[in-house]
Amino acid sequence: APIDIWYDADFKNLFLKIIREAKEVGGTYIAWDEVLKRVEAKEAWPGKWVHLYLSLAILSKKYKLRL
């Protein structure tokens, strides 16, 4: 999917919301603050690495995994 083309302010805000929710669950393995900073700092698609963190954030929230 051409996510880099579809990525806009709404998509970015959705990503940030999901990552913030994962941060609320907590954990020690992932530096959610750093992930947030990197996504917030970019106006364009932040890159492939964000898929991994987004997937982990969704799993963290859904299953209350402390990552």
PDB file of N, CA, C and O in Angstrom:
ATOM      1  N   ALA A   1       0.846  -1.183   0.000  1.00  0.00           N
ATOM      2  CA  ALA A   1       0.000   0.000   0.000  1.00  0.00           C
ATOM      3  C   ALA A   1       0.889   1.242   0.000  1.00  0.00           C
ATOM      4  O   ALA A   1       1.925   1.257   0.664  1.00  0.00           O
ATOM      5  N   PRO A   2       0.507   2.255  -0.717  1.00  0.00           N
ATOM      6  CA  PRO A   2       1.323   3.485  -0.773  1.00  0.00           C
ATOM      7  C   PRO A   2       1.076   4.393   0.433  1.00  0.00           C
ATOM      8  O   PRO A   2       0.584   5.513   0.299  1.00  0.00           O
ATOM      9  N   ILE A   3       1.430   3.880   1.608  1.00  0.00           N
ATOM     10  CA  ILE A   3       1.162   4.628   2.830  1.00  0.00           C
ATOM     11  C   ILE A   3       1.877   5.974   2.826  1.00  0.00           C
ATOM     12  O   ILE A   3       1.341   6.960   3.333  1.00  0.00           O
ATOM     13  N   ASP A   4       3.065   6.027   2.266  1.00  0.00           N
ATOM     14  CA  ASP A   4       3.790   7.299   2.240  1.00  0.00           C
ATOM     15  C   ASP A   4       3.015   8.367   1.467  1.00  0.00           C
ATOM     16  O   ASP A   4       3.194   9.558   1.719  1.00  0.00           O
ATOM     17  N   ILE A   5       2.166   7.960   0.539  1.00  0.00           N
ATOM     18  CA  ILE A   5       1.330   8.905  -0.209  1.00  0.00           C
ATOM     19  C   ILE A   5       0.071   9.234   0.597  1.00  0.00           C
ATOM     20  O   ILE A   5      -0.383  10.379   0.597  1.00  0.00           O
ATOM     21  N   TRP A   6      -0.491   8.241   1.279  1.00  0.00           N
ATOM     22  CA  TRP A   6      -1.724   8.440   2.046  1.00  0.00           C
ATOM     23  C   TRP A   6      -1.498   9.161   3.361  1.00  0.00           C
ATOM     24  O   TRP A   6      -2.427   9.737   3.927  1.00  0.00           O
ATOM     25  N   TYR A   7      -0.267   9.130   3.847  1.00  0.00           N
ATOM     26  CA  TYR A   7       0.045   9.701   5.156  1.00  0.00           C
ATOM     27  C   TYR A   7      -0.249  11.193   5.169  1.00  0.00           C
ATOM     28  O   TYR A   7       0.326  11.960   4.397  1.00  0.00           O
ATOM     29  N   ASP A   8      -1.152  11.591   6.054  1.00  0.00           N
ATOM     30  CA  ASP A   8      -1.495  12.999   6.207  1.00  0.00           C
ATOM     31  C   ASP A   8      -1.664  13.297   7.697  1.00  0.00           C
ATOM     32  O   ASP A   8      -1.364  12.447   8.536  1.00  0.00           O
ATOM     33  N   ALA A   9      -2.135  14.482   8.027  1.00  0.00           N
ATOM     34  CA  ALA A   9      -2.259  14.873   9.431  1.00  0.00           C
ATOM     35  C   ALA A   9      -3.203  13.940  10.196  1.00  0.00           C
ATOM     36  O   ALA A   9      -2.937  13.608  11.351  1.00  0.00           O
ATOM     37  N   ASP A  10      -4.289  13.521   9.572  1.00  0.00           N
ATOM     38  CA  ASP A  10      -5.231  12.621  10.248  1.00  0.00           C
ATOM     39  C   ASP A  10      -4.589  11.269  10.542  1.00  0.00           C
ATOM     40  O   ASP A  10      -4.741  10.726  11.637  1.00  0.00           O
ATOM     41  N   PHE A  11      -3.876  10.733   9.564  1.00  0.00           N
ATOM     42  CA  PHE A  11      -3.197   9.445   9.729  1.00  0.00           C
ATOM     43  C   PHE A  11      -2.132   9.557  10.813  1.00  0.00           C
ATOM     44  O   PHE A  11      -1.995   8.674  11.660  1.00  0.00           O
ATOM     45  N   LYS A  12      -1.388  10.644  10.775  1.00  0.00           N
ATOM     46  CA  LYS A  12      -0.341  10.870  11.773  1.00  0.00           C
ATOM     47  C   LYS A  12      -0.955  10.952  13.173  1.00  0.00           C
ATOM     48  O   LYS A  12      -0.429  10.359  14.115  1.00  0.00           O
ATOM     49  N   ASN A  13      -2.050  11.672  13.312  1.00  0.00           N
ATOM     50  CA  ASN A  13      -2.709  11.795  14.614  1.00  0.00           C
ATOM     51  C   ASN A  13      -3.221  10.450  15.118  1.00  0.00           C
ATOM     52  O   ASN A  13      -3.182  10.179  16.318  1.00  0.00           O
ATOM     53  N   LEU A  14      -3.697   9.614  14.210  1.00  0.00           N
ATOM     54  CA  LEU A  14      -4.128   8.271  14.588  1.00  0.00           C
ATOM     55  C   LEU A  14      -2.937   7.468  15.120  1.00  0.00           C
ATOM     56  O   LEU A  14      -3.039   6.815  16.158  1.00  0.00           O
ATOM     57  N   PHE A  15      -1.818   7.520  14.409  1.00  0.00           N
ATOM     58  CA  PHE A  15      -0.605   6.830  14.862  1.00  0.00           C
ATOM     59  C   PHE A  15      -0.220   7.309  16.258  1.00  0.00           C
ATOM     60  O   PHE A  15       0.044   6.500  17.148  1.00  0.00           O
ATOM     61  N   LEU A  16      -0.191   8.624  16.445  1.00  0.00           N
ATOM     62  CA  LEU A  16       0.210   9.188  17.733  1.00  0.00           C
ATOM     63  C   LEU A  16      -0.742   8.766  18.847  1.00  0.00           C
ATOM     64  O   LEU A  16      -0.300   8.476  19.959  1.00  0.00           O
ATOM     65  N   LYS A  17      -2.019   8.730  18.570  1.00  0.00           N
ATOM     66  CA  LYS A  17      -3.016   8.304  19.550  1.00  0.00           C
ATOM     67  C   LYS A  17      -2.766   6.863  19.986  1.00  0.00           C
ATOM     68  O   LYS A  17      -2.778   6.557  21.179  1.00  0.00           O
ATOM     69  N   ILE A  18      -2.540   5.987  19.020  1.00  0.00           N
ATOM     70  CA  ILE A  18      -2.306   4.574  19.324  1.00  0.00           C
ATOM     71  C   ILE A  18      -1.024   4.400  20.139  1.00  0.00           C
ATOM     72  O   ILE A  18      -0.985   3.612  21.085  1.00  0.00           O
ATOM     73  N   ILE A  19       0.015   5.132  19.770  1.00  0.00           N
ATOM     74  CA  ILE A  19       1.292   5.022  20.476  1.00  0.00           C
ATOM     75  C   ILE A  19       1.163   5.579  21.900  1.00  0.00           C
ATOM     76  O   ILE A  19       1.722   5.008  22.836  1.00  0.00           O
ATOM     77  N   ARG A  20       0.435   6.682  22.070  1.00  0.00           N
ATOM     78  CA  ARG A  20       0.229   7.235  23.415  1.00  0.00           C
ATOM     79  C   ARG A  20      -0.540   6.258  24.299  1.00  0.00           C
ATOM     80  O   ARG A  20      -0.244   6.126  25.487  1.00  0.00           O
ATOM     81  N   GLU A  21      -1.516   5.581  23.727  1.00  0.00           N
ATOM     82  CA  GLU A  21      -2.276   4.590  24.495  1.00  0.00           C
ATOM     83  C   GLU A  21      -1.385   3.432  24.930  1.00  0.00           C
ATOM     84  O   GLU A  21      -1.533   2.919  26.039  1.00  0.00           O
ATOM     85  N   ALA A  22      -0.471   3.022  24.074  1.00  0.00           N
ATOM     86  CA  ALA A  22       0.468   1.953  24.443  1.00  0.00           C
ATOM     87  C   ALA A  22       1.388   2.436  25.559  1.00  0.00           C
ATOM     88  O   ALA A  22       1.727   1.677  26.467  1.00  0.00           O
ATOM     89  N   LYS A  23       1.785   3.692  25.485  1.00  0.00           N
ATOM     90  CA  LYS A  23       2.645   4.262  26.522  1.00  0.00           C
ATOM     91  C   LYS A  23       1.948   4.229  27.879  1.00  0.00           C
ATOM     92  O   LYS A  23       2.591   3.994  28.902  1.00  0.00           O
ATOM     93  N   GLU A  24       0.635   4.463  27.892  1.00  0.00           N
ATOM     94  CA  GLU A  24      -0.136   4.436  29.137  1.00  0.00           C
ATOM     95  C   GLU A  24      -0.143   3.048  29.774  1.00  0.00           C
ATOM     96  O   GLU A  24      -0.183   2.921  30.998  1.00  0.00           O
ATOM     97  N   VAL A  25      -0.103   2.003  28.933  1.00  0.00           N
ATOM     98  CA  VAL A  25      -0.052   0.636  29.455  1.00  0.00           C
ATOM     99  C   VAL A  25       1.264   0.424  30.189  1.00  0.00           C
ATOM    100  O   VAL A  25       1.322  -0.292  31.188  1.00  0.00           O
ATOM    101  N   GLY A  26       2.317   1.054  29.686  1.00  0.00           N
ATOM    102  CA  GLY A  26       3.611   0.996  30.348  1.00  0.00           C
ATOM    103  C   GLY A  26       4.508  -0.105  29.819  1.00  0.00           C
ATOM    104  O   GLY A  26       4.206  -0.754  28.817  1.00  0.00           O
ATOM    105  N   GLY A  27       5.598  -0.298  30.504  1.00  0.00           N
ATOM    106  CA  GLY A  27       6.572  -1.302  30.122  1.00  0.00           C
ATOM    107  C   GLY A  27       7.972  -0.735  30.120  1.00  0.00           C
ATOM    108  O   GLY A  27       8.173   0.470  30.276  1.00  0.00           O
ATOM    109  N   THR A  28       8.943  -1.624  29.940  1.00  0.00           N
ATOM    110  CA  THR A  28      10.342  -1.200  29.983  1.00  0.00           C
ATOM    111  C   THR A  28      11.121  -1.546  28.724  1.00  0.00           C
ATOM    112  O   THR A  28      12.288  -1.171  28.606  1.00  0.00           O
ATOM    113  N   TYR A  29      10.515  -2.241  27.794  1.00  0.00           N
ATOM    114  CA  TYR A  29      11.241  -2.706  26.615  1.00  0.00           C
ATOM    115  C   TYR A  29      11.280  -1.691  25.480  1.00  0.00           C
ATOM    116  O   TYR A  29      12.245  -1.647  24.717  1.00  0.00           O
ATOM    117  N   ILE A  30      10.249  -0.887  25.366  1.00  0.00           N
ATOM    118  CA  ILE A  30      10.165   0.073  24.267  1.00  0.00           C
ATOM    119  C   ILE A  30      10.137   1.482  24.844  1.00  0.00           C
ATOM    120  O   ILE A  30       9.376   1.772  25.767  1.00  0.00           O
ATOM    121  N   ALA A  31      10.962   2.340  24.298  1.00  0.00           N
ATOM    122  CA  ALA A  31      11.000   3.747  24.716  1.00  0.00           C
ATOM    123  C   ALA A  31       9.915   4.501  23.944  1.00  0.00           C
ATOM    124  O   ALA A  31      10.191   5.147  22.933  1.00  0.00           O
ATOM    125  N   TRP A  32       8.678   4.408  24.437  1.00  0.00           N
ATOM    126  CA  TRP A  32       7.556   5.009  23.725  1.00  0.00           C
ATOM    127  C   TRP A  32       7.733   6.513  23.548  1.00  0.00           C
ATOM    128  O   TRP A  32       7.307   7.068  22.535  1.00  0.00           O
ATOM    129  N   ASP A  33       8.359   7.183  24.520  1.00  0.00           N
ATOM    130  CA  ASP A  33       8.599   8.623  24.378  1.00  0.00           C
ATOM    131  C   ASP A  33       9.456   8.913  23.149  1.00  0.00           C
ATOM    132  O   ASP A  33       9.215   9.881  22.429  1.00  0.00           O
ATOM    133  N   GLU A  34      10.438   8.084  22.922  1.00  0.00           N
ATOM    134  CA  GLU A  34      11.317   8.267  21.754  1.00  0.00           C
ATOM    135  C   GLU A  34      10.564   8.010  20.452  1.00  0.00           C
ATOM    136  O   GLU A  34      10.750   8.731  19.472  1.00  0.00           O
ATOM    137  N   VAL A  35       9.727   6.996  20.441  1.00  0.00           N
ATOM    138  CA  VAL A  35       8.917   6.710  19.252  1.00  0.00           C
ATOM    139  C   VAL A  35       8.000   7.898  18.976  1.00  0.00           C
ATOM    140  O   VAL A  35       7.882   8.343  17.834  1.00  0.00           O
ATOM    141  N   LEU A  36       7.356   8.407  20.013  1.00  0.00           N
ATOM    142  CA  LEU A  36       6.476   9.570  19.851  1.00  0.00           C
ATOM    143  C   LEU A  36       7.230  10.761  19.283  1.00  0.00           C
ATOM    144  O   LEU A  36       6.756  11.420  18.357  1.00  0.00           O
ATOM    145  N   LYS A  37       8.410  11.037  19.841  1.00  0.00           N
ATOM    146  CA  LYS A  37       9.208  12.176  19.356  1.00  0.00           C
ATOM    147  C   LYS A  37       9.535  12.043  17.883  1.00  0.00           C
ATOM    148  O   LYS A  37       9.443  13.013  17.131  1.00  0.00           O
ATOM    149  N   ARG A  38       9.918  10.843  17.469  1.00  0.00           N
ATOM    150  CA  ARG A  38      10.304  10.643  16.072  1.00  0.00           C
ATOM    151  C   ARG A  38       9.127  10.798  15.122  1.00  0.00           C
ATOM    152  O   ARG A  38       9.270  11.370  14.042  1.00  0.00           O
ATOM    153  N   VAL A  39       7.964  10.293  15.517  1.00  0.00           N
ATOM    154  CA  VAL A  39       6.778  10.432  14.666  1.00  0.00           C
ATOM    155  C   VAL A  39       6.327  11.896  14.648  1.00  0.00           C
ATOM    156  O   VAL A  39       5.990  12.429  13.590  1.00  0.00           O
ATOM    157  N   GLU A  40       6.320  12.541  15.808  1.00  0.00           N
ATOM    158  CA  GLU A  40       5.908  13.941  15.883  1.00  0.00           C
ATOM    159  C   GLU A  40       6.817  14.852  15.070  1.00  0.00           C
ATOM    160  O   GLU A  40       6.352  15.844  14.508  1.00  0.00           O
ATOM    161  N   ALA A  41       8.086  14.534  14.999  1.00  0.00           N
ATOM    162  CA  ALA A  41       9.070  15.389  14.329  1.00  0.00           C
ATOM    163  C   ALA A  41       8.957  15.380  12.813  1.00  0.00           C
ATOM    164  O   ALA A  41       9.464  16.285  12.150  1.00  0.00           O
ATOM    165  N   LYS A  42       8.308  14.383  12.263  1.00  0.00           N
ATOM    166  CA  LYS A  42       8.235  14.257  10.807  1.00  0.00           C
ATOM    167  C   LYS A  42       6.864  14.653  10.290  1.00  0.00           C
ATOM    168  O   LYS A  42       5.845  14.215  10.822  1.00  0.00           O
ATOM    169  N   GLU A  43       6.838  15.467   9.268  1.00  0.00           N
ATOM    170  CA  GLU A  43       5.578  15.803   8.611  1.00  0.00           C
ATOM    171  C   GLU A  43       5.227  14.745   7.563  1.00  0.00           C
ATOM    172  O   GLU A  43       4.055  14.476   7.296  1.00  0.00           O
ATOM    173  N   ALA A  44       6.255  14.160   6.987  1.00  0.00           N
ATOM    174  CA  ALA A  44       6.066  13.111   5.979  1.00  0.00           C
ATOM    175  C   ALA A  44       6.102  11.752   6.667  1.00  0.00           C
ATOM    176  O   ALA A  44       6.348  11.663   7.870  1.00  0.00           O
ATOM    177  N   TRP A  45       5.858  10.705   5.904  1.00  0.00           N
ATOM    178  CA  TRP A  45       5.871   9.337   6.419  1.00  0.00           C
ATOM    179  C   TRP A  45       7.189   9.091   7.138  1.00  0.00           C
ATOM    180  O   TRP A  45       8.251   9.274   6.542  1.00  0.00           O
ATOM    181  N   PRO A  46       7.153   8.673   8.429  1.00  0.00           N
ATOM    182  CA  PRO A  46       8.382   8.510   9.191  1.00  0.00           C
ATOM    183  C   PRO A  46       9.243   7.316   8.802  1.00  0.00           C
ATOM    184  O   PRO A  46      10.360   7.191   9.304  1.00  0.00           O
ATOM    185  N   GLY A  47       8.777   6.455   7.948  1.00  0.00           N
ATOM    186  CA  GLY A  47       9.592   5.333   7.487  1.00  0.00           C
ATOM    187  C   GLY A  47       9.042   3.988   7.913  1.00  0.00           C
ATOM    188  O   GLY A  47       8.096   3.892   8.695  1.00  0.00           O
ATOM    189  N   LYS A  48       9.663   2.955   7.376  1.00  0.00           N
ATOM    190  CA  LYS A  48       9.181   1.591   7.602  1.00  0.00           C
ATOM    191  C   LYS A  48       9.223   1.161   9.058  1.00  0.00           C
ATOM    192  O   LYS A  48       8.386   0.364   9.484  1.00  0.00           O
ATOM    193  N   TRP A  49      10.161   1.659   9.820  1.00  0.00           N
ATOM    194  CA  TRP A  49      10.321   1.248  11.211  1.00  0.00           C
ATOM    195  C   TRP A  49       9.053   1.490  12.013  1.00  0.00           C
ATOM    196  O   TRP A  49       8.785   0.768  12.973  1.00  0.00           O
ATOM    197  N   VAL A  50       8.266   2.498  11.633  1.00  0.00           N
ATOM    198  CA  VAL A  50       7.074   2.834  12.409  1.00  0.00           C
ATOM    199  C   VAL A  50       6.029   1.713  12.361  1.00  0.00           C
ATOM    200  O   VAL A  50       5.224   1.587  13.284  1.00  0.00           O
ATOM    201  N   HIS A  51       6.029   0.906  11.307  1.00  0.00           N
ATOM    202  CA  HIS A  51       5.083  -0.226  11.236  1.00  0.00           C
ATOM    203  C   HIS A  51       5.278  -1.174  12.418  1.00  0.00           C
ATOM    204  O   HIS A  51       4.307  -1.615  13.033  1.00  0.00           O
ATOM    205  N   LEU A  52       6.509  -1.478  12.726  1.00  0.00           N
ATOM    206  CA  LEU A  52       6.813  -2.381  13.833  1.00  0.00           C
ATOM    207  C   LEU A  52       6.275  -1.819  15.141  1.00  0.00           C
ATOM    208  O   LEU A  52       5.593  -2.520  15.889  1.00  0.00           O
ATOM    209  N   TYR A  53       6.578  -0.560  15.415  1.00  0.00           N
ATOM    210  CA  TYR A  53       6.145   0.037  16.665  1.00  0.00           C
ATOM    211  C   TYR A  53       4.638   0.208  16.726  1.00  0.00           C
ATOM    212  O   TYR A  53       4.044   0.060  17.794  1.00  0.00           O
ATOM    213  N   LEU A  54       4.013   0.516  15.605  1.00  0.00           N
ATOM    214  CA  LEU A  54       2.562   0.631  15.579  1.00  0.00           C
ATOM    215  C   LEU A  54       1.920  -0.719  15.882  1.00  0.00           C
ATOM    216  O   LEU A  54       0.958  -0.787  16.647  1.00  0.00           O
ATOM    217  N   SER A  55       2.435  -1.778  15.299  1.00  0.00           N
ATOM    218  CA  SER A  55       1.915  -3.128  15.566  1.00  0.00           C
ATOM    219  C   SER A  55       2.080  -3.487  17.038  1.00  0.00           C
ATOM    220  O   SER A  55       1.161  -4.028  17.652  1.00  0.00           O
ATOM    221  N   LEU A  56       3.245  -3.189  17.605  1.00  0.00           N
ATOM    222  CA  LEU A  56       3.478  -3.471  19.020  1.00  0.00           C
ATOM    223  C   LEU A  56       2.563  -2.627  19.914  1.00  0.00           C
ATOM    224  O   LEU A  56       2.084  -3.105  20.943  1.00  0.00           O
ATOM    225  N   ALA A  57       2.326  -1.385  19.524  1.00  0.00           N
ATOM    226  CA  ALA A  57       1.446  -0.513  20.302  1.00  0.00           C
ATOM    227  C   ALA A  57       0.018  -1.054  20.307  1.00  0.00           C
ATOM    228  O   ALA A  57      -0.651  -1.042  21.341  1.00  0.00           O
ATOM    229  N   ILE A  58      -0.444  -1.525  19.161  1.00  0.00           N
ATOM    230  CA  ILE A  58      -1.793  -2.089  19.072  1.00  0.00           C
ATOM    231  C   ILE A  58      -1.901  -3.342  19.936  1.00  0.00           C
ATOM    232  O   ILE A  58      -2.872  -3.504  20.675  1.00  0.00           O
ATOM    233  N   LEU A  59      -0.915  -4.221  19.850  1.00  0.00           N
ATOM    234  CA  LEU A  59      -0.918  -5.430  20.675  1.00  0.00           C
ATOM    235  C   LEU A  59      -0.844  -5.090  22.161  1.00  0.00           C
ATOM    236  O   LEU A  59      -1.512  -5.718  22.982  1.00  0.00           O
ATOM    237  N   SER A  60      -0.037  -4.105  22.495  1.00  0.00           N
ATOM    238  CA  SER A  60       0.118  -3.692  23.879  1.00  0.00           C
ATOM    239  C   SER A  60      -1.211  -3.236  24.461  1.00  0.00           C
ATOM    240  O   SER A  60      -1.590  -3.629  25.564  1.00  0.00           O
ATOM    241  N   LYS A  61      -1.913  -2.402  23.702  1.00  0.00           N
ATOM    242  CA  LYS A  61      -3.193  -1.883  24.182  1.00  0.00           C
ATOM    243  C   LYS A  61      -4.242  -2.984  24.258  1.00  0.00           C
ATOM    244  O   LYS A  61      -4.941  -3.111  25.263  1.00  0.00           O
ATOM    245  N   LYS A  62      -4.353  -3.768  23.213  1.00  0.00           N
ATOM    246  CA  LYS A  62      -5.399  -4.791  23.148  1.00  0.00           C
ATOM    247  C   LYS A  62      -5.253  -5.841  24.241  1.00  0.00           C
ATOM    248  O   LYS A  62      -6.234  -6.234  24.872  1.00  0.00           O
ATOM    249  N   TYR A  63      -4.020  -6.291  24.458  1.00  0.00           N
ATOM    250  CA  TYR A  63      -3.791  -7.385  25.409  1.00  0.00           C
ATOM    251  C   TYR A  63      -3.142  -6.927  26.711  1.00  0.00           C
ATOM    252  O   TYR A  63      -2.729  -7.747  27.531  1.00  0.00           O
ATOM    253  N   LYS A  64      -3.054  -5.603  26.895  1.00  0.00           N
ATOM    254  CA  LYS A  64      -2.450  -5.033  28.111  1.00  0.00           C
ATOM    255  C   LYS A  64      -1.049  -5.573  28.348  1.00  0.00           C
ATOM    256  O   LYS A  64      -0.672  -5.895  29.475  1.00  0.00           O
ATOM    257  N   LEU A  65      -0.277  -5.668  27.252  1.00  0.00           N
ATOM    258  CA  LEU A  65       1.109  -6.124  27.342  1.00  0.00           C
ATOM    259  C   LEU A  65       1.986  -4.953  27.746  1.00  0.00           C
ATOM    260  O   LEU A  65       1.922  -3.887  27.134  1.00  0.00           O
ATOM    261  N   ARG A  66       2.775  -5.137  28.736  1.00  0.00           N
ATOM    262  CA  ARG A  66       3.671  -4.084  29.193  1.00  0.00           C
ATOM    263  C   ARG A  66       4.988  -4.203  28.420  1.00  0.00           C
ATOM    264  O   ARG A  66       5.922  -4.890  28.834  1.00  0.00           O
ATOM    265  N   LEU A  67       5.023  -3.511  27.290  1.00  0.00           N
ATOM    266  CA  LEU A  67       6.204  -3.562  26.439  1.00  0.00           C
ATOM    267  C   LEU A  67       7.084  -2.371  26.746  1.00  0.00           C
ATOM    268  O   LEU A  67       8.144  -2.213  26.139  1.00  0.00           O
TER     269      LEU A  67
END
